[in-house]
């Protein structure tokens, strides 16, 4: 059991690092969108993100689970984008 937990811990570290990087990019994108007079929320882009996620290979996780996770991730990304627009 400990071996699996250690692997999960390492994966969690990678996930947090990547999420932090994603939020930083969302912040920077918010700054660019402000300069161009665009809104943070881009429904067409989000649609494309979800479509792309469905095409990625998966072994265990289901598409609806990925969608649920990414709905939260994108929601938080929007917050970071709005912070970049300030």
C-alpha positions, 0 to 999 in steps of 0.5 A: 500500500505504501508504494502506491501512496508514494506514487500518488504523492508524486503524481499530486506534486506534478498535478499541483505544479502543472495547475500552478503553471496553468493558472499563471498562464490564465493570469497572463492571458487575462492581461492580454485580453484586457489589452485587446478589449476581450472578455475572459469567458470564451465559450467557443474556446471552452467547447474546444477544450472539452472536445479535445479532452474527450479525444485523449487516451484514457484507461481508467478515468471516464469522460464525464469525470474529466469534464467534471474536473475541468469544469472546476479547473476552467472556473478557477482559470477564469478567476485568474484571468480576471485577476490579470485584467485588473 
